[in-house]
Structures are given as C-alpha cells and as structure tokens.
Amino acid sequence: MSDFIDTIEAIELITDRVLWDRPRIFRERTDYFQKYDDLDFFRRFRLTKRSVLFLLTKIESKIEFQEDRNHSIPPINQLLMTLRYYATGNHLLAIGDLGGFSVASCSRIVKRVTEAIVSLRAEFIKFPESEEEQRKVKWDFFKIAKFPNVLGCIDCTHVRIQSPGGDDAEIFRNRKGYMSINVQTISTAQLLVTDVVARWPGSTHDSAIYQNSNRYNKFERGDYGCGYLLGDSGYPLKSHLLTPHVHPITQGQQRFNEAQIKTRNVVERQYGVLKRRFPVLAVGIRLKLKTAVNVILACCILHNFCILNREPEPANEGLLQNLNELIDNGQIHFPLDGVADPIYGFRRDQVTEYFENIDNN
C-alpha cells in the first residue's frame, strides 16, 4: 500500500513540475480592423468600427496598462475581446482562442473592461428629469396610441446565470426552474433604457423589485408631477403606475387597455433588441455573480450607446438557432397580485374617462 501511495505522489510531483516549467506562450493576436470589412466587423462585435473607436476613447485610460511588460494586451484588443463575449456568450476558452489570449487573461479582461463600461452609466442611462426632457418623452409616447403623460414603460426580464453557490443559491432559481437575475428596466418610446435595476435574484417578484427601487421612491414623493409609468398586471396599481383593467367592461376601459398595451409594448421590444444585440443576455452568463451583474449593466449602457449613435440593429442570421426562444424564455409573467387599493385607482379612472370621450380617429 505504501508503495502505491509513493507512486501516486511521484506522479503528482512530476505533473506539478511539468506545469511549473511550462514555457510562457505568446499567441498571435489578430488585427480585426484589418481582417474584417465593415459588415463582417459589425456582425462579430455588434458595433461599427467608428463606434468602437469612439467607445475606446471613453474607457481607454481605465483599461490600459501602465507599462508594456510581459507582452501586455492593448486596450483595443481588450475591448474587442469583451465585445465578442457580449456578442456570443461563448466560453472564455473559445473567446481566448479567437483573440490569442489565455482563459485567465480573458477572465481578467472581461471583468476589467466591463467595469470600465459600467463607469459610463451616468452618462448613457438617464431618466428624464427636466421639464423639457419630460415633455419630449411624453409626446413620443403619445404619438404611439394617444396615451397622455407617460414617462416610461416598466417591466422585468430574466437573465440566466450559473449558480452563485453558497447557502442562498436557491433564491436565484426562478419560476421556470433556472438560475437567473431578474432585471428591471424602464423604456422610452425609442427603446432607450432610462433606468435599470439588476441586483435581484430570479425568485423575486417584479413588483417587489420596483417597490424597493429608488425610482419608486421618487415617484412616491411626487418628483415627477402628473407623469407616470405603464406596467403589466404583475405590478400593483399606483397613482404613478397605471396597469390594465383586469375585466374591462365599458368602452372607455377597453380603449384604455388597448392604448396601454400598445404603448407598453416598447419595453418588450427593448428586451428583444437588447438580447439580439448582445446574445450573452439570452444565452446566459457563466461568470461570478458580481461580474455577471456588471455585464448586464454594461450591455444596457452599450444598448443606449448604439441607439444614440444610430447603430443598426444586428440580425441573428442563424448564428443562434433558438435565439428568439431564449429571449422569450426570459419573459416570465407573474399573476395579478390582487385588487389594488381604490385610492390608487383614481388616476387610472381619470385616464379611462379621457379614453371614454376621445375621438377614435
């Protein structure tokens, strides 16, 4: 028995020595700007070359290495590798093989670049605060279905993650049985993300996320006057959050529901565009929990960045056969909580009366 143990220890010692003595390998790094034309570049990185260079100017100082020791990776290579991860959701090994990086380097780079992009949150994710901004947002929503005073449409979507481990891991398992983060966003008529909350486990109800958010507190304080949000029946009816009539009877209630659903559809479209642009949100994020949360925030920031820079929406082109199914799988509609307090129905009744009298034409 002792001879067997000695043999195993000898084998382990030889293996450790081989790994320790393994020479460092510097892989060839591809120049994607030269390798791909504009179309192929956009298909692979989801941003045009012009936008990638503009984004690089925003974060270069945060991701470049101070010294060029140990064959350090240039900022542009770091950014492109991270964008490629967002665009595919592949294992880091596959991403590293394409870029000429080790898995360890890929892991550090994705974390580093993602944090740099998240630092741009205040610049690219803004809720309309001034009267002029609110007036424009309300008008854009009104043009959809004549629904007045709308400042945003709210909903949640689930982003699959790997199990975070620990005693509380099961709270991340949602109603469909997989681990996820329940992400809440507010959308404009142009599909911009004006507010995002990406820290709640998948088992958390949509309404609980909203009622524990800073945006809810601001609406409750009356910071936005007569403006309000539109949500589905999974949310509680509030003076600042209008949900559909559960059992519409009158013509006004039916018109209210039709206009509310048609207007609220923008947030559903937002999730479709967001997850088609960055399929990592549809496929799932296989990173540590904190980094996964930052990836979600970074994708929302880049989504706004693309809209503001008039980037085209990428087509799936069959790269992911079940992408639409994966997107739909993130939409988990919770049942109605129950009848809302009548005091909160006053604002909805006012708007319903407006639709009762509005000219259909």
N, C-alpha and C positions, 0 to 999 in steps of 0.2 A: 504493500500500500504506500509506504514511504517513497519507494522508487517511482511510483506513478505520480505522486504529488511533485517530486523533484523534477520529473519530466515536464509536467504542466508549467511549473514555474520557469523552467528553462525556455520553453516555447514563448511564454509571455515576455520574458526578458529580451529574447531575440526580436519579437514583434515590436516592442517598445523602441528598441534600438534602431530598427529599420525606419520606423515612423519619425524618430527623432533626427536621424541622419539624412532624411529625405531632402534632397536639394530643393531650394525655392524655385518655383516655376513661374515665369513671367509670360503670360499668354498674350497672343497678338490681339490688339484692340482695334476694332473696326471703326472706320470713319463713316458713320451713317449719312452724314451730309453729302459726302461724295458718292457713296454707294447707291443711294436711292434717289429717284427723281421726286418731285413734289407729291405726286399721287401716292407712290409706294411709301414714302416717308409718313404721310398723313395716316395711311391705313395702319401702319405699325405703331405709331406713337400718339395718335388721336389729336395731335396739334400740328399746325403747319410749321415749316422751318422758321418763318418770320416770328410766330408767336413763341416758339421755343426759345429763340434768341432774346426776345423781349422778357420772357419769364426769367431767363438766366440772369439778366441784369438786376432783377429784383432780389434774387437769393444768392448770387454768386459769392458775396462776401461772407455768407453764413456757412457755405459748404466747401470752400476751397481750403486746401492745406497750406499752412504757413511755409513749409519747406518742401522741396521736391525730393525728399528722401524716400528710399525703398520703393522707387517707381510709383509714386503717388498718382492717384486717379484724378484727372482733370475734372472740374465742375461740370462741363458739358457732358462728359461720359456718365457722371453720376446722375445727372438729371434725366438723360435719355434712358438709362437703365431703369430708373424708378418709374418713368412714364410707361415703359414697356411692361413693367409689372402691373401697373394700373390697367393697362390695355388688354391684359391676358389673364391675370390671376394665376399664372403658372407657378410651379415650384421654383424656389430660388435657384436650385441647381440648373434648371433649364434656362432661366434668365441669365445666370452667370456664364453658362456655356456660350450663349449668343454674344455676350459682351466681353468675354475674355476675363472674367473675374471668378474668384473662388466664392463658395457659398457663404463663408464667413464675411467676406468683403461685401457681398450682396446684402446680407442682413444688416450690416452696419450702415451701408449707403442708403437703403430704403428708409431706415429709421432717421438718418441724418437729413436727407432731402425732404422727407415728409414733414419733419418738424420745421424745416425752413419754410415750406409752403404754408403750413398752418400759421406761421407768424404773420402772414398776409391777410388773416381773417378779417380784421377790422377794415381793411381797405376794400375787400371784394364782397363781403357779406354784410349788408346794411339794411336795416328796417327803415321805411320812410318816416322820418321824424319831423321834418319841417312841413309847413302848410303847403308849400309849393310841391314838394315831393308827394305828399298825400293826395293832393288834388289830381296830379297826373296818374297815380296808381288807381285812384277811384274811377277816373274817366276811362282808363284802359279796361278795367273790369266791366264798367257799364256798357261799353261797346259790344261785349260778348252776348249778353242776354238782358240788358236794361236793369240789372240788379244794382241798386244805389249804395254808395258809401262803403264799398268793400275795400279793405286794406290788404287782404291776403286770404289765401285758402290753405287750410292746415290739414295734415294727415301724417300717418306714420308708415314706414316700410321696414321690413326686417332684412338685415344683412347677416348672412351666415358667417360664423366664426368657428375656430376649433375650440374644444373645451378648455376653459381657462384653468381647470384643475382646482384643487382645494375643496374645503367643506361646502362652499356656497356655489359650486359649479352648476348645480341643477337649476338654479334660478334663471340661468341663461337659456334653458330649454323652453321653446315657445309652444303654442297650441298645436303646431304641425309636427312637433317632435324633434326638431333640430336646434342646435345651439345658435343663438343669434343675439345681436344688439338691435333693439327697437329704436329706430331713428326717426325723430320728428322734424319735419321741415314746414316752412311757410313759403308759399309760392306767389309770384306776381303773375300777371297775365302773359308776360314774356318768358315765363318759366324760370326766372331768377330765384335763387334761394335767398330769402331775406332774413331767415332765422333757422338755425339748426341746433338740435339737442341730440347728442349721440353718446350718451353715457349710461343708458338704462338697459338692464337685462331683457332678454326676449320674452320673459313671462310677464313683464309689466304692461298693464292696460294703457291704451293710448290716452285716455282721459286723465289717468294718474300722472303721466309724463307732463301733460300740458299744465295741470293744476299745481305742479311743483316747479314750473319754469319761471324765469324772470319776465318773459313776455306776458304771461298770465297776470303777474303782479302789477305790471304797468297798465294793462287794460283795466284791472280791478280798481286801480287808483284814478282812472279816468284820464290818463295821459293822452289818449287818442280821441277824445271827444265823442262824436257820434259815429266814428268809424268802427268797423267790426270785421271779424273773421267769419269764414264759412267752413263748416266741418260736416262730417257724415254723422249718422245716428249713433255712432260709438262714443261721441262726445256729449257732455252734458249741455243742455240749453242754458246759455247765459245771455246777459244783456249785450255783451260784446262778442258772442259766439253763436251764430244762428245755424241751427240744424234743420233738416226737413221735417215737415209734418208727417207723423207716422201713419196716420189714417186720414188722408186728405178727403174732405167732403165737398166743400164749396169750390166754386170756380177759381176764387182767389187763392185758396190753398193749393189747388192743382197747378196754377200758374206759378205760384211761389216755388213749389218743388221743382218744376221743370226748369225755371231760371236758376235756381240754386244749384241743381245738379249739373246743368250745362256750364255754369260759371266755375263750379268747384272742380270740374274735370281737368283744369290746368295742373293741379298738383299731381294727379295720376299721370298725366303726360310728362310732367317733370321727372318723375321716377323712371319712366320708360327711357327718356333721353339720357338721363344721368347714368343709368346702368348699361345702356348700349354704348355710350361713350367710354365708360370705364367698367368693363365687364367684371373686374375683380369684385365689385359690389354685388354682382349677380351670382358669380361662381362661388365666392366665399374667400375669407381672408385667413391664411394659415400663419399668423404671426402672434406674438404676445399681445395680451388684451390692450395694454396702453397704446402700443403701436397700431393695432387694428383700429382703435378709436380715432387716432390721428390720420390714418389712411382715409377713413370715411370723411373726416373734415376736409382733408386735402382735396379729395375728389369733388366735394361740394364747392370749394373755392375755385378749382380749375373749371368746373362746370360754368360758374358765373364768368370767369375769365374768358372762356370760349364764347359765351353769348355776347359779352361786351365788346369782344374783338371780332364779332361776326364770323366766327369759325363755322364751317359747315358741319352738319350732324353726320357722324360716321354711319355707314351701313354695316350690317352684320356680315353680309357676303358669305354666309355659310361657314364662317370660321368657328362658330359655336352653334351646333345644330339645334340645341334646345335652349338658346338664349331667351327667347320670349317666354318659354315655360319657367325658366329660372327667375325672370323678372316678375311674372305673375305670382310665383310662389312666395315672394316677399310681401305680397299684399294680403294681410290677414285681417278680415273684417270681424270686429267684435260685435256681439249682440247688443241691442239697446239696453242701457243701464236701468231704465225705468222712466216714469213720468217725471218731468222736471218741475221744480217749484214754480207755481203760477206767476210769481213776481218776475221771473226771468222771461216769461212768455210775452211780456208787454211789448218789447222791441220787435219781436217776430210778428205779433199781431198787427203792429203798425205797418210793417213792410208788406204783410199779407193783404192788408186793406189797400195799400198802394197798387198791388197787382190785381186786386178786385176791380179797380177803376181804370187801370191802364188800358190804353188802346192797343189791341193786339197787333196792329200794323205799325 
